[in-house]
Amino acid sequence: MRILFLTQVLPYPLDAGPKARAYYVLRYLSQHHEVTLLSFMRKADVAEALDHLRSFCRQVIVEPLTRSPWKDAGYLVKSLSLHRPFLIERDASGAMVRRIEALARTQPGFDAVHADQLWMAPYALHFCKVAAQQGKRPLSVLDQHNAVFMIPRRMADAERNPFKRVLMQLEARKLASFEVETCRRFDRVVWVTCEDYAAVQMEAARRGREVSNDGVLPICGDPESIAPIVRASQVRRVTFLGGLHYPPNAQGVLWFAREIFPLVLRRVPDAILTVIGKQPPSELAALDIPARNLEVAGYVEDPTPYLAETAAFVVPLLAGGGMRVKIIDGWTWGLPIVSTRIGAEGTDAAHGKNILLADEPASFARGVIDLLTNPQLNASIAGGGRRTALERYNWRVVYRGWDRIYVGPHAATTAQEP
């Protein structure tokens, strides 16, 4: 098949969860189909990334996307006035619309259009609309990384500022409605977790609607090709890794630093909290943590030196949707993980076997302390995680499930109209 694959982030290098999902799906599909990638591109994206993607895509087309606080403020006002979700409104690009229309008119031979994440769904549906004007009916496929509305809903539950809480609750309601109606317009909807499908289906049922589930395919990595990290002995690093521009990550790491890490220091005074990820929150530096016990590394191109000194890899998330790729990464690297249940949601997490799970500060701190002070437990949890990655999250095996989705150019069913 000829597939047009739409992404909101350029899916390389693999330094963020959404990139990893899109990248390995793209890799798999390109082995069996002719794939054209159309993606937004940020200033930080480099030519080497494009060259790599072109090595297996038929064509790579990019459209610049620039974000700024001022632009976001304007999109928020527009979102409030139009009753559209802010997270969708800020990615509305006239230039991308024109790209879509040009492709539909000049390259009418696409058999399918693949929207990676909800953000690209409007563009995929617009492509189908323009293609229909040319007498074509491409298969429309949506890869749902998350039940997106759950992210602001959960963040609102933990937000102390009442104004922010109201905005998040409003955004969650708008996203829930948008997500249900958008999913219903696609021929195929693939989910990352059963929990995401259940959450969206529950919202659909409240509206007398139903959304389809054409398969659950988890986020995967490449554990066969990645050796586990060789860790030093007697390490004391407690490591968080993730893009801190993503609000649930920033919220989670601040919760850990404020509520949990001081409890760890009482038992293990030489522990070092290491925070890796771009745009770390400024509040971290203002916390009452001794300088010798806190290292805010920011974005790190190769975190291996930090990971080699890591005794506990923490995922202290209070909000989010879909799967956290950092769990799969941690297992692949052979690191022992402590996570909240939301952080490990959608994975084959088994407390005491491949991970330690805790939702309260005291129990979370106890898990971290146990990994810092009990070498046998540390090795057991790390080994269990590595085995889970190899057995359950290998893209070369799991993504054969995409063959059921792309079964031919004439497999499209009639999309449900809202």
N, C-alpha and C positions, 0 to 999 in steps of 0.2 A: 504494500500500500504506500501511497504518498501521504505523509503526515505533516501537518503544520503544528509545531510544538511551541506554545506560548509560555514564557516565564516572566515573572515580575522581578527576579534577580538573575543576573548572569550566573549560570550554575557551575562556576569554577573560578577560583580554587575552592576546595571543600572546607571552608572556614565558617560555615553556618548550617544549621539544620535544614532549612528549605533548599539550600544548594545541594546538599547530599542527596536528598530525595529526588530532586529533578535530574541530577547528574546520572545517577545509576539507572533511573527509568529511561533516560535518553540513551544511555549506553546500550541498554538491552534492546530497545526498540530499533535502534540504528543497525543492530546486527541482523534484523529480520525485515526491515522496511527502509524506505527512502525518506529521511527526516530533514525538514527545514526548521531551524530554530529561529524564532523571532523573540527577542528579549529586550527589556529595558536595560540600560547600562548606566552605571554611576561613574563619577569622576575617578574613583579609586580603582576601577576595573582596568586591567592592563592588556596590551596587545598579545602578550604570551597566552593569556586565557582564551582569547579568540582563536589563536592559532591551534591550541589544543582541541577546542570544541570543533573546529573545522576538520580535524583529523578523522572524525567519524560521522559528522553531519554532512549532508549534501550541500547545505548552505547555511550560513549564520548571518542573520540580519539584526542590527541593534538600533535602538532608539534611545537617545539621551534622556535621563530623568534626574532632575535636581531637586533636592529637598532643602528646606530652610524653616526656621521657626516662624518667620513672617508669612511664608506661604501656607504653613500649617494653620496659622491663625485665620487666614482668609478662607481656607477650606473648611475650618470648623464653623465659621459663620455661615458659609454656604450650605453646609450639611444641616445646620439647625433650621435654616429657612426652607430647605427643600425636602426635609424629612428623609434624606438619604444618609446612610452610614458614613461617618467621617473617614473610616479606613478605606472605603471604596472611593469616596469623592476625591481624596487627595491623589489617587492614581488615575484620575480621569485626564487623559491626554489627547488633545486634538491631533497632535502629530502621530500618535500611535493609531488613532482611528483612520487617518489618511493612509498610513502604511498598510493597515488591514484591508482597506478598500482597494488599494492599488494591487495588492497580492491577489485578492479575489477576482479582479478583472483581468490582470495580466498573466496570472498563473492559475487558470481555472481547473487544473487537473488534480487538485488535492482531494484525496478520498476521505480524509478525516482531519479534524482540528482538535488538538489536545490542549486543554486549559490547565496549567499547573497552578493550583491554589485558586481560591475564590476570587482573588484580585483580578485575575485574567479572564474570568468567566464572561464579563460583558463584552470583551473584545472577541472571544470565540463565538459568542452568539451573534455578534454583529457580522463577523465573517460569514457565518451561515446564512444570514439574511441577504447579504450582498451576493453570495454565491447562488442563492435561490433565484435572484433576478437574472442570473446568467444560465438558469436551467439546471443547476447542479444541486445535489443534496448530500453534502459531506456528513459523515458520522461525527457527532459531537461528543467529546469525552471530557469529563471533569475529574481531576485528581484532587480529592478533598484531604488536604494535609491535616486539617483541624475542623472541629465544630467551632467556627471562629467566634460566634457570639458568646461562647463560654469564657473566652479570655477576659473581656471587660466585665462580664458578670462576676467572675471569681475575684478579679482585682477590686471591684467595688466592695465586695464582702470584707476585704482586708484594708480598705482605704480609710484613713482617719479624717481627712479633710472632707467636710460635708458637701462642699461645692463640687469637688472632683468626683465624689461618690455619686452624686446625682447625674453628672455628665456621663460617667461610666455606665450607670444603669440605663440611661436613655440610649446610649450607643448600643448596649447589649440588646435592647428591645428592637431597635431598628435593624441591627444585624440579623437577629433571629428571623424577622419577617423576610428580609432580603435573601437570606441564605436558603430558606425553605423554597421560595418561589424560583430562585435561580437554579437550584438543584433539579427542580421538576422540569425545567426546560431542556435538560441535556438527555441525549440518548443513553449514555452510560455514565454512571457515577461510581467511582472507586474510592473506597475509604481506607484510611490508614489504621484505624482501630474500630472495633465493634462499639466501643463507648461513644465515639464521635457520631456514628450512625444513629445509635439509640437516642442521643441527645437531640439531634436534628429531627429525627422521626417523631419524638415526643412533642417538639414545637409544631411540627406539621399536623399532628393529630389534634392539637389544640385549635387549629384553624380549619379542621375538617379536611385536611390534605394528607398526602402520602408521598414520601420520597423513595426512590429506588435504591437498592443496594446490589450493585453488580459485581461486588467482590471486595474483600478486605485484604489488602496487601501492605504489610508493615514497612516502615522505613528500614532499609538495610544498608550494610556497609560491605567492605571487602576483606573480611578477616583472613581469608586464605592468603592474601597478598601482603598483609600487615602483621609483622611479628610483634609479640607482646613486648612491652617496655621492660628493659632490664633495670630493675630498681636497685638503688644503693641500700646498704644496710643501715639500721638505726636512723631512719629518716623521720622528720618531724613536720613535714609540710602537709597542710590541709588545703586542698586546691579546689577552687571554683573556676570553671572555664565556660565562657559563653558571651555572646554579644550583649553588652550592657545598654545598648541603645534600645533593646527590646524590653519594654516595661516590666513584664513578669520576671525577667532575669535580674533587673536592677532591684525590684521589690524584694526578691528572694534573697539576694546576697546581703542586702541591708538588714533584713530580718535575722539572717544567720550571724552577721557581725555584731548586731546589737544584743540579741537575746540568747544566742547559743555559744558563740566563741568565748565570751567571758567565763562561762561555766567550764569550758574545756581548759582554759588557762589555769583555773584553780587546781586542776589535777595534773596538767602537763604544762608547766610554766614556760617551757622552751618551744612550744608549738608555734608554727608560723602560718598565718592565714595568707594565702596567695590568691589574688584575684586577677584572672587573665581575661581580657575582652575589651573591645574598643568602647570608648565613651563611658568609663567607669563613673558612677555617681560621686559628685563632689562631697557628699555627706560622709563618705567613708573616711576621709582624712580628718574629719572633725570628731570622730568617735574616740572614746576613751580607751584606745588600745595602744599599748606601748609600741614605739616605732620598730623595735627589734622583733615584734610579733606580727607585723602587718607589712605585706608587700603588694602594692597595687601595680601590676606590670603593664596594664593597658593591652593593646593589641600586640600579639606576638606571632610572628610568621611561623616559627617552629617551636612549639611548647615542650619538645622532648626533654630538654634539660630540667625543666620544672617537674615534668611527670616522673622522671627518674628519681626524684627526691620526694615523691608524694606517698604519704602513708594513708591518707583518706581523701577520696574524690567525692565532693559533696554536690548534691542537687537539691537545694533547699527551696523548691518552688512552691508558692501558695496559689498560683494561677497558671493558666495555660490550657492548651487543647492539643489533640493529636498525640504524637510521641515526641519525647525529648531525645534528639539524636545524641546528646551528650551521654545518655545512658548506654546507647549502643557503642559509642566511641570508647567510653570507659571500660566496657566489657571487652571490646576488641583489643584495647591496650593492656588488658590484664590488670586493671587497677581495682582495688576494693572500693565500693561505693556505699555512701549513706545518702538516702533520699527520702523526701516526703512521698506519700502515696500519690499525690497529684503529680509530682515529678516523675514517678515511675509508671504512671498511668499508660495503659495500652501496651506494656511490655510483658515479657514472661518473667517478671520479678518474683522471686521466692525468698522471703525473709529468712535470713540465716543460712541460705544456700548460695545465692549469687549476689546478694545485696543485703543491706540492713535498712529497714524502713522505720521511720518515726515521724510523727506529725507535731509533737510538742517539744518545746525547747529542751526540757530536761532529758527526755528519751533520745532526742537527736544528739545532744551533747554526749550522752552515755555511749551511743554507737560510735561516735568519733573517737572518744577516749579509749574504747575497747580496741579499735583498730590501731591506735597509737601505742598501746601498751601490751597487746597480745599478738605476738608474731604468728602463732599458729592459726588464730582466727583470721588475721589479715591475709595469710596465704590461702586459706580455704575459701574465703569470699572472692578473692581475686581469681583463683582457679575456676570456681564455679561460674563466674561471669564470663571468662574467656571461653569456656565450653558452650555456654548459652549463645554467644556470638557466632561461633562456628556452626552450631547445630540449627539455629533458628533465624539468623539474620545475614545470610549470605545471598547477595543480590543475584548471583549467577544461578542460584537454584530457585529462590522464592519468586523472582520476577518472571519466571515462566508463566505465572498466573496472568500476565498481560496478554498472553496468547488467546485467552478466553474473551478478552475485551475486543481485540483487533482480529476479528475472524473473517474480514473481507469487506470490500467496498460497498457491498449491497446488504450488509448486515444491520443497517440502521433501522431502529424501530421508530415509530412516530412519536416525537417528543410530546410530552404532556404540556398543555398550555395552562397558564395560571387562571 
